[in-house]
Amino acid sequence: MEAADTIRLLLTVHYDGAAFHGWQAQPGLRTVQGELQKVLSRLADAPRTLLGSGRTDAGVHATGQAATVDMPAHWTPLGLRTSLNAMLAGDLWVESVHAVPADLHPRYDAVARTYTYDVGLLPRAASPFHNRWCWPLGEPVDRALLAAAADVVAGRHSFEAYAKTGQPERGDRCLVHAAGWTEWSLGARLTITADRFLHHMVRYLVGTMIDVARRRRPLDDVAGLLEGRRGLTTSPPAPPEGLFLTRVEYPEGVLLGPDATLAPERSATTA
C-alpha cells in the first residue's frame, strides 16, 4: 500500500496491565501491542504495525499510552476508535484517535511523559478491589520525608542508579520536570513528569522514597544515588501494580484531527 493511500493515526490507550505480559508483542503471549495489532490488522485487511511511545512491563497499567499506526486513508479517527472499542477485550480501551503527520514517531517525538504511582497506606488497600491497582503497603509513613525525597528528584540528573538497564545510545540523564506526592483515597500518590524514563526508574524511585519515609534509610541517600555515591544501592523496586502511564505529550500542533482530549487526569479516587 502506497503512503498516499494511508493515514497515520495516534491512539491514546487505556489498559489494566494485570492480564498482559507487558506492552511489547511476544509470540504466544498476550500483550497490549499484540492485541491491538491483531484487531488493527483485521480492520485494515492487511498486517498493521503499532508503535508505542514506550514499553510498559507486565502488571503496569496505562490511562494515557500513545501509539501510532498507518491505516487505509478511508479510516477516520472517530470511525477507527468506535470499531476498535467494539472488538477489544474489556481490559483494553482506546480513549481517542487523532490524525498526525506521516513522519511522527510516538517515542522519539514525545516531549514529556507522566507516570503516577499509588501506595496504599491504609489496611483496606489489601482488598481485592484495590490491591491490583496499588502497592498495598498498609502502614503509615512520614509524609514530610516523602515530599522532601520527591523534591530532590526534580531537575536533570543521571538516573543510572535508579534503572534496571540503561539506554547506552541515549545515555542515562533525564530531565524531571516535576515530581510530588499527593493524597488519594487510600494513601499517597506520586506524580512524576520527565522528558524520558529509564527501565524500572519510577519503581526504583518509589521503593527508595518509601524506605526513606519508613525511616529505613536516610533522606540523603536519594541525592547520593543521583550523584553516583560509592557504595549506595537503591531499595528494591516497588511492585508494578501501582504504576500508571497517564500522559504522553507532543509538540504543539502535532495533533491534526482530534476527536477527544488526548489524556485527561485520573481522578483522585481512581485505582
Protein Blocks (a to p, Z undefined) as FASTA:
>chain_A
ZZklpccddddddddfklpgbjbdcehiacfklmmmmmmmmmnopacddddfbdcdehia
cfkbccdddddfkbcfklmmmmmmmmmcfkbccfbdcdddfkbcfklmpcbdcddddddf
bfklmpmklmmmcccekpacdfklmmmmmmmmgccddfklmpfbdcfknojadcdfbgcd
dddfklccdddddfbdcehklmmmmmmmmmmmnopacfklmmmmmnopghiacdddddfk
lpccfbdcddehkambdcbdfbdcddfkgZZ
